[in-house]
Amino acid sequence: MKNLAHRIILVWGWRRLLLAFLAGAVGALAMPPFGALPALAVSFTIAVWILDGSAADVGRLSRATLGHAALAGWFFGFGYFVAGLWWLGSAFLVEADQFAWLMPLGVVGLPAVLALYTALAFAIARVLWTPGPMRIVALAVALTATEWLRAVLFTGFPWNEFGMALGSHLVLAQFASVAGLHGLTFLTVLICASPAMFGSAMRPAERWTAPLLAAAALALLAAFGLVRLQTGRPGMQEGVRLRIVQPNIPQDDKFRPENRDAIMARYLSMSDRATSPENSGVAGVTHLFWPESSFPFVLARDPTALAQIAQLLPKGAVLITGAVRSAEPLPGERGRRYFNAVQVVGDDGSILDSSDKAHLVPFGEYLPFNDALTALGLRQFVVAPGGFEAGARRKMLKAPGLPPAAPLICYEAIFPGQARPEQGEPGLMINLTNDAWFGLTPGPHQHFAQARLRSIEEGLPMVRAANDGISAVIDPYGRVLGSLPLGVDGVLDSRLPKPIEATLFSRAGDGPTALMLGLAFLLIGLTIRQNAV
């Protein structure tokens, strides 16, 4: 392996950048639905050797060496995000006559922007670079810091953060209850980059130290996860019978007003579908769930639809559904305002509670710099006039018969540490989503895995209703109690697990990760100082 490492270190010019791109692309195989963790080991091992080439003279730091490291980092990230997010192009084909020409912005433009974070990480790692195993720690610190930035800057977009390589495996993901997704990212880089030591010009015993420590860390993660899953047995909420409807309505049909009656009929008939010989339909269901973007109309302003829902629901039952909510314009504004909401409908057809989506999707639900971009002929994907407005805050959702719920509409479920509303203590999370934009691609699988990780982080069960999948009921340890696969219509009946005691992550947030990064940074500093003596 030393010969291979030496050849990669000496590669220069366009071949080096191509190698960085390919290494990043291979790493995307560690994300769902593939979950190939060794692919990220190949990716990060090559990344270390590429950085070794940028840091051939460790004692000399210049703009040129930082630039070489950053450029390689950009190509690495570009490969990773193109290979992991190519499926975004499907959304541009739903209304191809309007959006197909913009596809390069999603398939190439977004990865190009996201790659700036890995470029920054490689530059930071180059500043901290030092011979020996501590360079593995330097890369882990740098990538964890920039992945955290990616989760919060410019509204945030932590999709396929590197920690999901561990987070998509149920047993290994249990450590998220301690340190969250960012903590998993730090451990992922440490573990997956450790094979780079086999290419070092060191004594055999020294070359084996870091990989053996990484293997021990992986074994400890597995042991922790197995014990936690074996001993964690949450009970079930008494008197709660859930039904999730997954209608699998094609995206290009969902927002057409002329499909109103057909869409309502589909929801109503599926909700009353018998699921077994002893189950005659919706009777006995206490809580019915429909996904995000259920109707091509404003539910609260359609008495006919509300009457149909009231006729469907058994006495005491409620419907929890995605819906557009409209509100009067603010002073000085023209036209009504529209919100992407989750609403609770009672058995008399009244809307009992509502919560608006606070974290909107740029370009999907609203158009940044709306006036300027509208003048260029652009608009957001959704059909609400002017796009959706963000809710003032995420509020607890209250539904009779359920504990207070934390609503997560669509991609709100991908943000670590933001699942709980500001007020109160939730007893479950409700994730209503519409992934039909992306068809039968890796996107919905990645979305589901990230949503499931929120249950592990927070110690809360999750009810997930998706238009075309993956719908599921998940316990507070991330175990899937029942699910409907992607791309089918169906009905899922389930009981509701109870929450468990608050996890360390739910109490301390990113504190444990910050502690790990602080200790690692201290060790790097001591090593650099020792080498300078």
C-alpha positions in Angstrom: 0.0 0.0 0.0 3.0 2.3 0.5 3.6 2.3 -3.3 0.0 3.2 -4.0 0.1 6.0 -1.4 3.4 7.3 -2.9 1.9 7.4 -6.4 -1.2 9.3 -5.2 0.9 11.8 -3.2 3.0 12.6 -6.3 0.0 12.9 -8.7 -0.3 16.6 -9.8 -2.3 18.8 -12.2 -5.6 17.7 -13.6 -5.0 14.1 -12.7 -4.9 15.0 -9.1 -8.2 16.9 -9.3 -9.8 14.1 -11.3 -8.6 11.6 -8.6 -10.1 13.9 -5.9 -13.4 14.0 -7.8 -13.6 10.2 -8.2 -12.7 9.7 -4.6 -15.5 11.9 -3.5 -17.9 10.2 -5.8 -17.0 6.8 -4.4 -17.7 8.0 -0.9 -21.4 8.7 -1.9 -21.9 4.9 -2.0 -21.8 5.0 1.9 -25.1 6.9 1.9 -28.6 5.2 1.6 -29.8 3.2 -0.1 -26.4 1.6 -0.5 -24.9 2.1 2.9 -21.5 0.8 1.8 -19.3 2.1 4.7 -16.1 0.8 3.2 -16.6 3.1 0.2 -16.1 6.1 2.5 -12.9 4.4 3.8 -11.6 4.3 0.3 -12.7 7.9 -0.2 -11.1 9.4 2.9 -7.9 7.4 2.6 -7.3 8.9 -0.8 -8.2 12.3 0.6 -5.5 12.0 3.2 -2.9 11.0 0.6 -4.0 13.9 -1.6 -3.5 16.3 1.3 -0.1 14.7 2.0 0.8 15.8 -1.5 -0.4 19.4 -0.7 1.7 19.3 2.5 4.9 17.8 1.2 6.8 20.5 3.1 4.9 20.5 6.4 7.0 23.3 7.8 6.0 25.7 5.1 2.6 27.1 4.8 1.8 29.5 1.9 -1.2 30.7 -0.1 -0.1 28.3 -2.8 -0.2 25.2 -0.6 -3.5 26.3 0.9 -4.9 26.9 -2.6 -3.8 23.5 -3.8 -5.5 21.8 -0.7 -8.7 23.9 -1.2 -8.9 23.1 -4.9 -8.5 19.4 -4.3 -11.1 19.7 -1.5 -13.6 21.4 -3.9 -13.2 18.6 -6.5 -13.6 16.0 -3.7 -16.8 17.6 -2.5 -18.1 18.2 -6.0 -17.7 14.5 -6.8 -19.4 13.5 -3.5 -22.4 15.8 -3.9 -22.9 15.1 -7.6 -22.9 11.4 -7.0 -25.1 11.7 -3.9 -27.6 14.3 -5.1 -28.0 13.7 -8.8 -31.6 12.6 -8.2 -32.5 16.3 -7.6 -32.8 16.5 -11.3 -36.0 14.5 -11.2 -37.9 17.5 -9.7 -37.1 19.6 -12.7 -38.8 17.1 -15.0 -42.2 17.1 -13.1 -43.1 20.3 -15.1 -40.5 19.9 -17.7 -41.9 22.6 -20.0 -41.1 25.2 -17.2 -38.2 23.8 -15.3 -36.2 21.3 -17.4 -33.8 24.1 -18.6 -32.9 24.8 -15.0 -31.8 21.2 -14.3 -28.1 22.0 -14.4 -28.6 24.4 -11.4 -29.8 21.5 -9.3 -27.6 18.7 -10.5 -24.4 20.6 -11.0 -24.9 24.1 -9.4 -25.9 23.0 -5.9 -23.1 20.4 -5.6 -20.7 23.1 -6.8 -21.8 25.4 -4.0 -21.8 22.7 -1.4 -18.3 21.7 -2.4 -17.1 25.0 -1.1 -17.5 23.5 2.4 -15.1 20.6 1.6 -12.7 23.1 0.0 -12.7 25.0 3.3 -12.2 21.8 5.2 -9.2 20.7 3.2 -7.6 24.2 3.6 -8.2 24.0 7.4 -6.8 20.5 7.5 -3.7 21.7 5.6 -3.1 24.4 8.3 -3.3 21.7 11.0 -1.4 19.1 9.0 1.4 17.2 10.8 3.2 14.0 10.1 1.8 10.8 11.6 -1.6 9.8 12.8 -2.6 13.3 14.0 -3.2 14.3 10.4 -6.2 11.9 10.5 -7.5 13.8 13.5 -6.9 17.1 11.7 -9.0 16.0 8.7 -11.8 14.8 11.1 -11.8 18.2 13.0 -11.9 20.2 9.8 -14.6 18.2 8.1 -16.8 18.1 11.2 -16.5 21.8 11.6 -17.4 22.6 8.0 -20.2 20.0 8.0 -21.7 21.8 11.1 -21.4 25.1 9.1 -23.2 23.4 6.2 -26.1 22.6 8.6 -26.6 26.2 9.7 -25.4 28.7 7.2 -27.7 30.2 4.6 -30.8 28.3 6.1 -28.7 25.1 6.3 -28.6 22.0 4.1 -27.0 19.0 6.1 -28.3 16.5 3.5 -25.9 13.4 3.4 -23.6 14.8 6.0 -20.7 12.3 6.3 -22.0 11.0 9.7 -24.9 9.4 7.9 -22.5 6.7 6.8 -22.8 5.5 10.4 -26.2 7.0 11.0 -27.9 4.8 8.3 -26.9 1.6 10.2 -29.3 1.1 13.1 -26.8 -0.4 15.5 -23.9 2.1 14.8 -26.4 5.0 14.8 -27.2 4.6 18.5 -24.3 6.9 19.5 -26.4 9.7 18.0 -28.3 9.6 21.2 -25.1 10.9 22.9 -23.5 13.2 20.3 -26.0 13.6 17.4 -25.2 13.6 13.7 -22.2 15.9 14.0 -20.6 13.6 16.6 -21.1 10.7 14.2 -19.4 12.7 11.5 -16.3 13.2 13.6 -16.1 9.5 14.3 -16.9 8.6 10.7 -13.9 10.5 9.4 -11.6 9.2 12.1 -12.6 5.6 11.4 -12.7 5.8 7.6 -9.5 7.8 7.1 -7.4 5.6 9.4 -6.4 3.1 6.6 -4.3 5.9 5.2 -1.7 5.1 7.8 -0.9 1.9 6.0 0.7 4.0 3.3 2.9 5.9 5.7 6.7 5.6 5.9 6.7 4.5 9.5 7.6 1.3 11.4 5.0 -1.4 11.0 3.8 -1.2 14.6 3.2 2.6 14.2 1.3 2.1 10.9 -1.1 -0.3 12.6 -1.9 1.8 15.6 -4.4 4.2 14.1 -6.3 1.4 12.1 -6.5 -0.7 15.2 -7.8 2.1 17.3 -10.4 2.8 14.5 -11.4 -0.9 14.5 -11.7 -0.7 18.3 -13.9 2.4 18.1 -16.1 0.8 15.5 -16.5 -2.3 17.8 -17.3 -0.1 20.8 -19.9 1.7 18.7 -21.4 -1.6 17.8 -21.4 -2.9 21.4 -23.0 0.4 22.6 -25.7 0.1 20.0 -26.4 -3.6 20.6 -26.7 -3.1 24.3 -28.9 0.0 23.9 -31.2 -1.8 21.5 -31.4 -5.0 23.6 -32.2 -3.2 26.8 -34.5 -0.5 25.3 -38.1 -1.7 25.1 -40.5 1.2 25.1 -44.1 0.4 25.9 -47.1 1.4 23.7 -49.5 4.3 24.2 -52.8 2.9 25.5 -55.9 3.5 23.3 -54.1 4.8 20.3 -54.6 3.1 16.9 -52.8 4.8 14.0 -53.5 4.5 10.3 -51.1 6.1 7.7 -52.4 6.5 4.1 -49.7 6.5 1.4 -51.7 7.4 -1.8 -48.8 7.4 -4.2 -50.3 10.2 -6.3 -48.1 11.3 -9.2 -46.5 14.7 -8.5 -47.7 16.2 -11.8 -51.3 15.4 -10.8 -51.3 16.6 -7.2 -51.6 20.4 -7.8 -54.1 20.3 -10.6 -57.4 21.8 -9.4 -59.4 19.7 -11.9 -58.2 16.6 -10.0 -59.7 17.8 -6.8 -62.6 15.3 -6.6 -60.5 12.3 -7.7 -57.8 13.1 -5.1 -60.3 13.4 -2.3 -62.0 10.2 -3.4 -58.7 8.4 -3.4 -57.9 9.6 0.1 -61.3 8.7 1.5 -61.5 5.2 -0.1 -57.9 4.3 1.0 -58.6 5.5 4.5 -61.5 3.2 4.8 -59.7 0.2 3.2 -59.8 -3.1 5.0 -56.3 -4.3 5.9 -57.2 -7.7 7.2 -60.2 -10.1 7.4 -61.0 -8.9 10.9 -60.5 -5.2 10.0 -63.5 -3.7 8.3 -62.0 -0.3 7.5 -61.4 2.9 9.4 -63.6 1.8 12.3 -61.3 1.4 15.4 -58.7 3.9 14.1 -58.1 6.8 16.5 -55.6 8.8 14.5 -55.5 9.0 10.7 -52.5 10.4 8.9 -52.4 11.9 5.4 -49.1 13.2 3.9 -47.8 16.7 3.0 -49.5 18.5 0.1 -52.6 16.4 0.3 -55.0 18.7 -1.5 -54.9 21.0 -4.6 -57.0 23.5 -2.6 -57.1 25.2 0.8 -58.7 22.7 3.2 -60.0 25.2 5.7 -61.9 27.1 3.0 -63.5 24.0 1.5 -66.6 23.0 3.5 -67.4 20.1 1.2 -64.0 18.4 1.8 -64.3 19.0 5.6 -67.8 17.5 5.5 -66.4 14.4 3.7 -63.7 14.0 6.3 -66.2 14.3 9.1 -68.3 11.6 7.5 -65.3 9.4 7.2 -63.9 9.7 10.8 -65.3 7.5 13.5 -66.5 9.2 16.7 -63.6 10.6 18.6 -61.1 10.0 15.8 -59.0 12.8 14.2 -57.2 13.3 10.9 -53.7 14.7 10.9 -52.8 15.9 7.4 -50.7 18.2 5.4 -52.5 21.2 3.9 -52.1 24.7 2.6 -53.2 27.3 5.1 -54.1 30.8 4.0 -54.1 34.0 6.0 -55.1 37.6 5.4 -52.4 39.9 4.0 -50.4 42.0 6.5 -50.8 45.8 6.5 -49.4 47.2 3.3 -49.4 43.8 1.5 -51.6 42.7 -1.4 -53.0 39.2 -1.7 -53.4 36.4 0.8 -50.5 34.7 2.4 -50.0 30.9 2.1 -48.3 28.5 4.5 -47.3 24.9 4.2 -49.0 23.4 7.3 -50.0 20.3 9.2 -53.5 20.4 10.5 -55.7 18.4 12.9 -59.3 17.8 11.8 -61.9 16.6 14.2 -64.7 14.2 13.6 -67.1 17.1 13.1 -64.9 18.5 10.3 -63.5 21.4 12.4 -59.8 22.2 12.3 -58.6 21.7 15.9 -55.0 22.8 15.5 -52.5 23.9 12.9 -48.7 24.3 12.7 -46.9 26.1 9.8 -43.6 24.9 8.3 -40.9 27.3 9.6 -37.9 26.0 7.6 -38.8 26.3 3.9 -37.0 24.8 0.9 -35.3 27.6 -1.1 -36.4 27.6 -4.7 -38.8 24.8 -3.9 -41.3 26.6 -1.6 -40.1 30.2 -2.0 -37.8 32.1 -4.3 -34.9 34.0 -2.7 -34.5 37.5 -4.1 -38.0 37.0 -5.4 -38.4 40.3 -7.3 -35.1 40.0 -9.2 -35.4 36.3 -10.0 -39.1 36.6 -11.0 -38.1 39.3 -13.5 -35.7 36.7 -15.1 -38.7 34.3 -15.5 -38.0 32.1 -12.5 -40.5 30.8 -10.0 -40.5 28.3 -7.1 -41.8 24.8 -7.7 -44.9 25.0 -5.6 -48.0 26.7 -7.1 -48.9 29.0 -4.2 -49.0 32.6 -5.5 -45.6 34.1 -4.5 -44.6 30.9 -2.8 -45.1 29.9 0.8 -44.3 32.0 3.8 -42.4 30.6 6.7 -44.1 30.1 10.0 -43.0 32.5 12.7 -41.8 29.6 14.8 -42.3 25.8 15.1 -45.1 25.2 17.5 -46.2 22.1 19.3 -49.1 20.3 17.6 -52.0 19.2 19.8 -54.3 16.3 18.8 -56.8 14.7 21.1 -55.6 11.3 22.3 -52.0 12.0 21.5 -49.1 13.4 23.6 -47.9 16.9 22.4 -46.3 16.4 19.0 -43.3 18.0 17.3 -44.4 18.5 13.6 -41.7 18.1 11.0 -42.9 19.0 7.5 -40.8 17.5 4.7 -37.2 18.3 5.0 -37.5 19.9 8.4 -36.7 16.3 9.6 -33.0 16.5 8.3 -31.8 19.1 10.8 -30.1 17.7 13.9 -31.0 19.5 17.1 -34.0 21.3 15.7 -36.7 18.6 16.0 -38.2 19.9 19.3 -40.3 23.1 19.3 -39.2 25.9 21.6 -42.0 25.4 24.1 -43.0 22.3 25.9 -41.8 18.7 25.8 -43.1 16.6 22.9 -44.1 12.9 23.2 -43.6 12.1 19.5 -42.6 13.6 16.2 -44.9 13.7 13.1 -43.1 13.9 9.8 -45.4 14.6 6.8 -43.6 14.7 3.5 -44.1 14.6 -0.2 -41.1 13.0 -1.9 -42.9 12.3 -5.2 -40.8 15.0 -6.8 -37.9 12.6 -6.9 -39.5 9.3 -8.0 -37.8 6.0 -7.4 -34.4 7.4 -6.7 -32.0 7.4 -3.7 -33.5 10.7 -2.5 -36.5 9.3 -0.6 -34.3 6.6 1.0 -31.8 9.3 2.2 -34.6 11.4 3.5 -36.1 8.5 5.5 -32.7 7.6 7.0 -32.2 11.1 8.2 -35.7 11.3 9.7 -35.1 8.1 11.5 -31.9 9.4 13.0 -34.0 12.2 14.6 -35.8 9.6 16.7 -32.5 8.1 17.9 -31.1 11.6 18.7 -34.2 12.8 20.6 -35.5 9.6 22.1 -38.9 10.2 20.6 -41.1 7.9 18.4 -42.0 9.2 14.9 -45.0 8.8 12.7 -44.1 9.4 9.1 -46.6 9.8 6.3 -45.2 10.2 2.8 -47.1 10.5 -0.5 -45.2 7.8 -2.3 -43.1 6.4 0.5 -41.3 5.7 2.7 -44.1 5.9 5.3 -43.4 4.3 8.7 -43.8 4.2 12.5 -40.5 4.4 14.2 -39.7 3.8 17.9 -37.5 6.1 20.0 -34.5 3.8 19.3 -34.9 4.1 15.5 -36.5 0.7 15.0 -39.1 0.6 12.3 -42.2 -1.0 13.6 -44.0 -0.9 10.3 -43.4 0.7 6.9 -44.7 1.1 3.4 -42.1 0.8 0.6 -41.3 3.5 -1.9 -43.4 3.8 -5.0 -46.5 1.9 -3.9 -49.9 2.9 -2.5 -51.0 1.4 0.7 -52.3 1.7 4.3 -50.2 1.1 7.4 -51.9 0.3 10.7 -49.8 0.5 13.9 -49.7 1.3 17.6 -47.8 4.2 18.9 -44.6 3.7 21.0 -44.0 5.7 24.1 -41.1 8.2 24.3 -38.1 7.3 26.5 -36.2 9.3 28.9 -34.5 12.4 27.3 -31.3 11.5 25.6 -28.0 13.2 26.3 -28.1 14.8 22.9 -31.7 16.2 23.5 -30.4 17.8 26.7 -26.9 18.9 25.7 -27.2 19.3 22.0 -23.8 19.6 20.3 -22.0 19.9 23.6 -20.5 16.4 23.4 -19.3 17.0 19.9 -17.8 20.3 20.8 -15.9 18.6 23.6 -14.6 16.0 21.3 -13.5 18.6 18.8 -11.9 20.7 21.6 -9.8 17.7 22.9 -8.8 16.8 19.3 -7.7 20.3 18.6 -5.7 20.4 21.8 -3.9 17.2 20.8 -3.1 18.6 17.4 -1.7 21.7 18.9 0.5 19.8 21.3 1.8 17.6 18.4 2.6 20.6 16.2 4.4 22.3 19.1 6.3 19.1 19.9 7.4 18.7 16.3 8.5 22.3 16.2 10.9 21.8 19.1 
